[in-house]
Amino acid sequence: MFDITLILIIASAGGVIAITGFLVILGRRISEPKKELQQKIDKLEEEVQILKNHK
């Protein structure tokens, strides 16, 4: 009986770790495009300021 309980506890812990890892990877995939887009926006804003000051 103890062996089955131990196996179930270890399997449950592994499942929790796997789900947590999946959610972390999913969160990174969602946030990466936002960071890239924000960098492009910042770069374009800098270029606009340079062009305004150039005139």
C-alpha positions as CSV (number, residue, x, y, z in Angstrom):
1,M,0.0,0.0,0.0
2,F,2.8,2.4,0.9
3,D,4.5,1.8,-2.6
4,I,1.3,2.8,-4.4
5,T,0.8,5.9,-2.3
6,L,4.4,7.0,-2.9
7,I,4.2,6.5,-6.6
8,L,0.9,8.5,-6.7
9,I,2.5,11.3,-4.7
10,I,5.6,11.4,-7.0
11,A,3.4,11.3,-10.1
12,S,1.2,14.2,-8.8
13,A,4.3,16.3,-8.1
14,G,5.6,15.6,-11.5
15,G,2.3,16.6,-13.1
16,V,2.2,19.9,-11.1
17,I,5.8,20.6,-12.3
18,A,4.9,19.8,-15.9
19,I,1.8,22.0,-15.9
20,T,3.8,24.9,-14.2
21,G,6.5,24.6,-16.9
22,F,3.9,24.6,-19.7
23,L,2.3,27.8,-18.3
24,V,5.6,29.5,-18.0
25,I,6.5,28.7,-21.6
26,L,3.1,29.8,-22.8
27,G,3.4,33.1,-20.8
28,R,6.8,33.8,-22.4
29,R,5.5,33.2,-25.9
30,I,2.6,35.6,-25.3
31,S,4.8,38.4,-23.8
32,E,7.6,38.2,-26.3
33,P,5.7,39.7,-29.3
34,K,4.6,42.6,-27.0
35,K,8.2,43.3,-26.1
36,E,9.3,43.3,-29.7
37,L,6.4,45.5,-30.8
38,Q,7.2,47.9,-28.0
39,Q,10.8,48.1,-29.1
40,K,9.7,48.9,-32.6
41,I,7.4,51.6,-31.4
42,D,10.1,53.2,-29.3
43,K,12.5,53.2,-32.2
44,L,9.9,54.8,-34.5
45,E,9.2,57.5,-31.9
46,E,12.9,58.2,-31.6
47,E,13.1,58.6,-35.4
48,V,10.1,60.9,-35.4
49,Q,11.8,63.1,-32.8
50,I,15.0,63.2,-34.8
51,L,13.2,64.2,-37.9
52,K,11.2,66.9,-36.1
53,N,14.4,68.3,-34.6
54,H,16.2,68.1,-38.0
55,K,13.9,70.5,-39.7
